[in-house]
Amino acid sequence: MGYTVVALGPDTWDGFADLVERNNGIFGGCWCIGFHLDRGDDVASHREAKVDRVRSGRLELFEDLGFAPVRQVGKHAWVLSRTVAASSRQ
């Protein structure tokens, strides 16, 4: 049996949520909100915050933020790099 990798979106949310719940979350019960830039700290339910982000299309990837993968250092960990312009301040 093969596997298919697809982007997380409104049409794939149910399968993602089922997988996460069957495995006690991602990283031991987490819904991976900490990786989002505007996650906030007053979220009552990280699951609800995640589904809201998915359904509203507010998902960002490291590549969207200017990062590039350099090498994989674990099953789910990467060394990333980002080149930034030099500051014009002296």
C-alpha positions in Angstrom: 0.0 0.0 0.0 1.4 3.4 -1.0 1.0 6.7 0.7 0.1 10.1 -0.8 1.3 13.4 0.6 -1.0 16.3 0.1 -1.2 19.9 1.4 -3.1 20.6 4.6 -6.2 22.5 3.7 -10.0 22.5 4.3 -10.5 19.4 2.2 -7.8 17.4 4.0 -8.5 18.7 7.6 -10.6 15.7 8.7 -8.0 13.2 7.8 -5.2 15.3 9.5 -7.3 15.7 12.6 -8.1 12.0 12.8 -4.4 11.1 12.4 -3.3 13.6 15.1 -6.0 12.5 17.6 -5.2 8.8 17.1 -1.6 9.5 17.9 -2.0 11.8 20.9 -1.2 14.9 18.9 1.9 16.0 17.3 4.9 16.2 19.7 2.9 14.5 22.5 -0.5 16.1 22.4 0.3 19.3 20.6 -1.6 20.8 17.6 1.5 22.7 16.4 0.3 26.2 17.0 3.7 27.4 18.4 5.2 27.4 14.9 2.7 30.0 13.6 3.8 33.6 13.7 0.5 35.1 15.0 -0.4 32.2 17.3 -1.2 34.3 20.3 -1.0 33.0 23.9 -4.7 33.4 24.8 -6.0 30.5 22.7 -8.4 28.4 24.7 -8.1 25.4 22.3 -5.1 24.8 20.1 -7.1 22.4 18.0 -9.7 25.0 17.3 -7.0 27.6 16.5 -5.4 25.1 14.1 -8.7 24.3 12.3 -9.5 28.0 12.0 -6.1 28.7 10.4 -6.6 25.8 8.0 -10.2 26.7 7.0 -9.3 30.4 6.6 -6.2 29.7 4.5 -3.8 31.3 7.0 -1.0 28.7 6.8 2.5 29.7 6.3 5.5 27.6 5.4 9.1 28.3 6.2 9.7 28.8 2.5 7.0 31.5 2.5 9.1 33.3 5.1 12.3 33.2 3.1 13.9 30.1 4.6 15.5 27.3 2.6 16.2 23.8 3.8 19.9 23.0 4.1 19.9 19.4 5.5 17.6 17.1 7.4 18.9 16.3 11.0 16.1 14.1 12.2 12.8 12.6 11.1 11.0 15.9 11.4 13.9 18.4 11.9 15.8 20.5 9.4 18.6 23.0 9.4 17.3 26.0 7.6 19.0 29.1 6.3 17.8 32.6 5.4 19.8 35.3 3.7 19.0 38.8 4.8 20.1 42.1 3.4 22.8 44.0 5.3 21.5 46.8 7.5 21.9 50.3 6.1 22.4 51.7 9.6 25.9 52.4 10.7 
